[in-house]
């Protein structure tokens, strides 16, 4: 606009000058009129400049864009340790919403579950075990991510979890302040999901993110009967190790867990392990020559107690894990092995609990059939896991994605239990994201 006005002023000024030189005296009125128009246009140009300056001064600073780092078709292909939802999957990152510089994504579910036995068994999420079938809503999750500076960000995972009699509790699954110095050193402070195993670091609490309707028992959250310290408060470090095409990365954690889990046998009692400060070191590799392949392992050590026996009787807990995962070309193959070793410090008594799960699925269009087999064998000398015993069996079913926001899962479970009848269950689930 200013350029057009300046051009018009110059043109009229030149015309007026030429007119004044070549015209007869009888045209002085016309010249005076043109001069007045030139002055008016100059004043208009000056006023427009002042308005532009005022608008530029009053314009608010635009919020900085949140950088999305590299979680899902439904599964995160190759998530990093302590990855945000945005970092876990390009598809998920692109779909996250932005509100004043805060990226967020919501997840929910509706479940229907039935068991074929009457003896007490663990009931979670408001599900009443036994012969009856029940509806429940599981977790309602909000993932929040905000980048404060180029290297600093904040991550939160807030879960509204259903309890007994359709009551709900708020669970802060993650709350992290993250600093990325470079690709070799990324530090997180706060409440995090431990990197014991691939599943716990790759899949958050939202049912939408995983193929199956539930997590493997060994990887379940402690509040739902899981056996491992899946969450802690402390500091976590991860980063790349110079290794060429091997794609090596390291993981190191130092924090405090608080593992409180209900007995699986439905006795209504809770095991509070009174965890100390744990140390975890681990590694994983993503070779360039095998896209979709990830190998890894971890070593975890802590001191805990058996609240049902004596809080003063401490145990040294060591957890070893290794895994092989392949996610590419519509194929998902998850395979993990665990060894949980408990050493009674007063007597030196040692008990070992091996466990593993293997899950494979293949996508055909919108349908992804899956099969999973899991195995846990707790030693009878292990008083901390005396409610677990031997549990093994397959699960199979399918996930159907109606669109990018709603999926339906149907899953059948068969579990062999030591000194108890086999347990069969049906689990239907509608998972959604927004």
C-alpha positions in Angstrom: 0.0 0.0 0.0 2.8 2.4 0.9 4.6 1.7 -2.4 1.5 2.5 -4.4 1.0 5.7 -2.5 4.6 6.9 -2.9 4.4 6.2 -6.7 1.2 8.2 -7.0 2.7 11.1 -5.1 5.8 11.2 -7.3 3.7 11.0 -10.5 1.4 13.8 -9.5 4.3 15.9 -8.3 6.1 15.5 -11.7 2.9 16.3 -13.5 2.3 19.4 -11.5 5.9 20.6 -12.1 5.6 20.1 -15.9 2.2 21.7 -16.0 3.5 24.7 -14.1 6.3 25.2 -16.6 4.4 24.8 -19.9 0.9 26.1 -19.1 -0.3 29.6 -19.6 -1.1 31.9 -16.6 -4.8 31.2 -17.1 -4.1 27.6 -15.8 -2.8 28.6 -12.3 -6.0 27.5 -10.7 -5.5 23.9 -12.0 -1.9 23.9 -10.8 -2.9 25.0 -7.4 -5.5 22.2 -7.3 -2.9 19.6 -8.2 -0.6 20.9 -5.5 -3.3 20.5 -2.9 -3.9 16.9 -4.0 -0.2 16.1 -3.8 -0.1 17.5 -0.2 -3.2 15.4 0.7 -1.6 12.3 -0.7 1.6 13.0 1.2 -0.3 13.4 4.4 -2.2 10.1 3.8 1.1 8.3 3.2 2.4 9.7 6.5 -0.7 8.6 8.3 -0.5 5.1 6.9 3.1 4.8 8.0 2.2 5.7 11.5 -0.6 3.1 11.5 1.7 0.4 10.3 4.3 1.2 13.0 1.5 1.1 15.7 0.2 -2.3 14.4 3.7 -3.8 14.5 4.3 -2.5 18.0 0.9 -3.9 19.3 1.1 -7.3 17.5 1.6 -10.1 20.2 4.5 -12.4 19.8 3.4 -15.6 18.2 3.9 -18.7 20.3 6.9 -20.8 19.3 6.2 -24.0 17.5 6.6 -27.2 19.5 9.2 -29.3 17.9 8.0 -32.9 17.4 10.9 -35.3 17.6 10.9 -38.4 15.7 5.4 -44.9 20.0 1.6 -45.5 15.9 -0.3 -47.2 13.6 -1.5 -48.7 16.6 2.0 -49.5 18.0 5.1 -47.4 18.2 7.5 -48.7 15.7 10.8 -48.0 17.4 10.3 -45.9 20.5 13.3 -44.5 22.5 13.6 -44.7 26.2 11.4 -42.2 27.9 10.1 -41.1 24.5 7.2 -38.7 24.4 4.1 -39.6 22.4 5.3 -37.3 19.7 8.8 -38.9 19.8 7.3 -42.4 19.6 5.6 -42.1 16.3 5.6 -39.7 13.4 1.9 -40.5 12.8 1.1 -39.8 16.4 3.2 -36.6 16.5 1.4 -35.2 13.4 -2.0 -35.8 15.1 -1.2 -34.2 18.4 -3.1 -31.0 19.1 -1.4 -27.7 20.0 -2.8 -25.3 22.6 -0.6 -22.3 23.4 2.5 -24.2 22.8 1.4 -27.4 24.7 0.9 -30.5 22.6 -1.7 -32.9 23.9 -3.5 -36.1 23.0 -6.3 -37.9 24.7 -7.1 -41.7 25.0 -9.9 -43.7 26.4 -11.5 -47.1 26.4 -14.6 -49.1 27.1 -14.2 -52.8 28.2 -16.3 -55.8 28.7 -14.8 -58.8 30.4 -16.0 -62.3 31.6 -14.4 -65.2 33.4 -15.5 -68.8 33.6 -14.7 -69.5 37.3 -16.1 -68.7 40.6 -13.1 -68.8 42.8 -11.7 -65.3 43.6 -9.3 -63.8 41.1 -7.9 -60.3 40.8 -10.5 -57.8 39.7 -9.2 -54.4 38.5 -10.7 -51.4 36.9 -14.0 -52.0 38.7 -14.3 -55.5 37.1 -15.9 -58.0 39.6 -14.3 -61.4 39.1 -16.3 -64.6 39.1 -19.0 -65.9 36.8 -20.5 -62.5 36.1 -19.4 -60.3 33.2 -18.9 -56.6 33.7 -18.4 -53.4 31.8 -15.7 -50.9 32.9 -13.9 -47.9 31.4 -10.3 -48.7 32.2 -8.0 -45.7 31.9 -8.7 -42.2 30.5 -5.4 -40.7 29.6 -4.0 -37.3 28.7 -0.5 -37.0 27.2 1.0 -33.5 27.5 4.2 -32.3 25.9 5.6 -28.7 25.8 9.0 -27.5 24.6 10.3 -24.8 26.8 13.5 -24.1 24.9 15.4 -25.7 22.0 16.8 -28.3 24.4 14.3 -28.4 27.3 10.8 -29.8 27.4 8.2 -31.0 29.8 6.2 -34.3 29.5 3.2 -35.4 31.6 1.1 -38.6 31.4 -2.1 -38.2 33.5 -4.4 -41.1 33.9 -8.0 -41.3 35.4 -8.2 -44.9 36.5 -11.4 -46.7 37.4 -11.5 -48.4 40.8 -14.2 -50.3 42.7 -17.9 -49.5 42.3 -17.3 -47.0 39.4 -15.1 -44.8 41.5 -12.1 -43.1 39.9 -8.6 -42.1 41.0 -6.0 -39.7 39.5 -2.7 -41.3 38.7 0.3 -39.2 37.5 2.0 -41.9 35.5 4.7 -39.6 34.3 5.9 -36.0 35.0 9.3 -35.2 33.5 11.5 -32.2 32.9 13.7 -33.3 30.0 17.0 -31.8 28.8 18.6 -32.9 25.6 22.3 -31.8 25.5 22.9 -33.7 22.2 22.1 -37.1 20.7 24.6 -38.7 23.2 23.1 -37.3 26.4 19.4 -36.9 27.2 18.4 -36.4 30.8 15.0 -36.7 32.4 14.1 -35.6 36.0 10.8 -36.6 37.8 8.4 -39.5 37.6 9.1 -41.9 34.8 8.4 -45.4 33.5 11.3 -47.6 34.2 13.2 -49.2 31.3 12.8 -52.7 32.6 12.0 -54.4 29.3 10.9 -53.1 25.9 7.2 -53.1 26.6 7.3 -50.8 29.6 9.3 -48.1 27.8 7.5 -48.4 24.5 3.8 -48.6 25.5 2.2 -46.1 27.8 -1.0 -46.7 29.8 -3.3 -45.9 26.9 -5.0 -49.1 25.5 -5.1 -47.5 22.0 -1.3 -47.7 21.7 -1.1 -51.5 22.0 -2.4 -54.3 19.8 -3.9 -56.5 22.6 -6.6 -55.5 25.0 -4.3 -55.7 28.0 -0.6 -55.7 28.9 1.3 -59.0 29.5 1.0 -59.8 33.2 4.8 -59.4 33.8 4.5 -55.9 32.3 1.3 -54.9 33.9 1.3 -51.8 36.2 1.7 -52.8 39.8 -1.6 -51.2 40.8 -3.2 -53.8 38.5 -1.3 -56.8 39.8 1.9 -56.4 37.8 5.1 -57.9 39.3 7.7 -55.4 38.3 8.5 -51.9 39.5 7.2 -50.2 36.4 7.4 -46.6 37.7 9.8 -44.6 39.8 10.8 -41.0 40.7 14.4 -40.0 40.1 16.7 -39.3 37.1 17.0 -41.1 33.8 19.7 -40.8 31.2 19.8 -42.1 27.7 21.7 -41.4 24.5 23.5 -42.8 21.4 26.8 -44.7 21.6 29.1 -44.1 18.6 28.8 -47.5 16.9 28.3 -46.9 13.2 25.5 -48.9 11.6 24.9 -50.9 14.8 22.8 -48.1 16.3 23.7 -48.7 19.9 22.1 -46.7 22.7 22.6 -46.7 26.5 20.1 -46.3 29.4 20.9 -45.4 33.1 18.4 -44.8 35.9 18.7 -44.0 39.6 15.4 -43.5 41.4 12.9 -44.6 44.0 10.1 -47.1 43.2 7.0 -47.6 45.3 5.6 -51.0 44.2 2.2 -51.7 45.9 0.3 -54.5 44.2 -2.9 -56.5 45.1 -2.7 -60.3 45.4 -3.6 -62.0 42.2 -5.6 -64.7 44.1 -8.3 -62.2 45.0 -7.6 -62.3 48.8 -8.0 -58.6 48.9 -4.6 -58.0 50.5 -1.8 -55.7 49.2 1.9 -56.3 49.0 3.9 -53.1 49.8 7.5 -53.8 48.9 8.9 -50.7 50.5 11.4 -50.2 47.7 14.7 -48.5 48.2 16.6 -46.6 45.6 17.2 -48.7 42.5 19.9 -48.7 39.9 19.2 -49.7 36.3 21.6 -49.9 33.4 20.6 -51.1 29.9 21.2 -50.9 26.2 19.4 -51.3 22.9 20.5 -51.5 19.3 18.7 -50.6 16.1 20.9 -51.8 13.2 20.7 -49.8 10.0 21.0 -53.0 8.0 17.7 -54.4 9.6 15.1 -51.7 9.7 12.4 -52.4 12.3 14.7 -54.7 14.4 15.5 -53.7 18.0 17.6 -55.7 20.4 18.2 -54.8 24.1 18.5 -55.8 27.7 18.7 -54.3 31.2 20.0 -54.9 34.7 17.9 -53.7 37.7 18.8 -53.9 41.4 16.9 -52.7 44.5 16.2 -53.7 48.1 12.7 -54.5 49.1 10.7 -56.1 52.0 7.7 -58.4 52.3 5.0 -56.4 54.0 3.0 -59.5 54.8 5.9 -61.0 56.8 8.1 -58.4 58.2 9.1 -54.9 57.0 12.5 -55.4 58.7 13.3 -58.5 56.7 14.9 -57.1 53.5 15.5 -58.8 50.2 18.0 -57.9 47.5 16.0 -57.8 44.2 17.8 -58.3 40.9 15.9 -58.2 37.6 17.5 -59.3 34.3 15.9 -58.7 31.0 16.6 -59.2 27.3 14.4 -58.8 24.3 14.2 -59.1 20.5 11.6 -56.9 18.7 10.7 -56.5 15.1 8.1 -54.1 13.8 8.0 -53.4 10.1 6.0 -54.2 6.9 2.8 -54.7 9.0 4.5 -57.4 11.2 4.8 -57.0 15.0 6.9 -59.5 16.9 7.6 -58.8 20.6 9.7 -61.3 22.6 11.1 -60.7 26.1 12.7 -62.9 28.8 13.0 -62.0 32.5 14.7 -63.4 35.5 13.6 -62.0 38.9 16.0 -63.0 41.7 15.2 -62.4 45.3 17.9 -62.9 48.0 16.9 -62.8 51.6 19.6 -60.7 53.2 19.3 -62.2 56.7 19.6 -65.8 55.7 21.0 -65.7 52.1 18.1 -67.7 50.8 17.7 -67.3 47.0 14.6 -67.7 44.9 14.4 -67.3 41.2 11.3 -66.4 39.1 11.7 -66.8 35.3 9.1 -65.2 33.0 8.7 -64.5 29.4 6.1 -63.5 26.8 6.0 -63.7 23.0 3.5 -61.8 20.9 3.1 -61.7 17.1 0.6 -60.0 14.9 0.2 -59.2 11.2 -1.8 -56.4 9.7 -4.2 -57.1 6.7 -5.9 -53.9 5.8 -7.8 -52.7 8.9 -7.5 -56.0 10.7 -4.6 -57.2 12.8 -4.9 -60.7 14.2 -2.6 -61.5 17.1 -1.3 -64.4 19.3 0.4 -64.0 22.6 1.9 -66.6 25.0 3.1 -65.7 28.5 4.8 -67.7 31.2 5.6 -66.9 34.9 6.9 -69.4 37.4 7.4 -68.1 41.0 9.3 -70.3 43.4 7.4 -71.6 46.4 10.2 -70.3 48.6 9.5 -66.8 47.3 7.1 -65.3 49.9 6.8 -62.0 48.0 5.2 -63.7 45.0 3.5 -66.6 46.8 0.1 -65.6 45.2 1.5 -65.9 41.7 2.8 -69.5 41.5 2.8 -70.9 38.0 0.8 -69.0 35.4 1.1 -69.8 31.7 -1.1 -69.8 28.6 -2.1 -68.2 25.3 -4.2 -65.3 24.3 -5.4 -64.7 20.8 -7.7 -62.3 19.1 -7.8 -59.5 16.6 -7.8 -55.7 16.5 -10.0 -53.8 13.9 -9.3 -50.1 13.2 -12.5 -48.4 12.1 -10.5 -45.3 11.3 -7.6 -43.3 12.8 -9.5 -42.7 16.0 -11.5 -45.8 17.0 -10.5 -49.4 17.2 -12.3 -52.6 18.4 -10.4 -55.6 20.0 -11.6 -59.1 20.8 -9.4 -61.3 22.9 -9.7 -64.8 24.4 -7.4 -65.8 27.3 -6.5 -69.3 28.7 -4.4 -69.4 31.8 -3.0 -72.5 33.6 -2.6 -71.9 37.3 -0.7 -73.9 39.8 -3.0 -75.8 42.3 -6.0 -73.9 40.8 -8.4 -74.6 37.9 -7.6 -73.3 34.5 -8.9 -69.8 33.9 -10.7 -68.8 30.7 -11.7 -65.3 29.9 -13.3 -63.1 27.2 -12.2 -59.5 26.8 -13.8 -57.0 24.4 -12.6 -53.5 24.1 -13.3 -50.3 22.2 -10.3 -48.0 22.3 -10.3 -44.5 21.0 -8.1 -41.4 20.7 -8.8 -37.7 20.2 
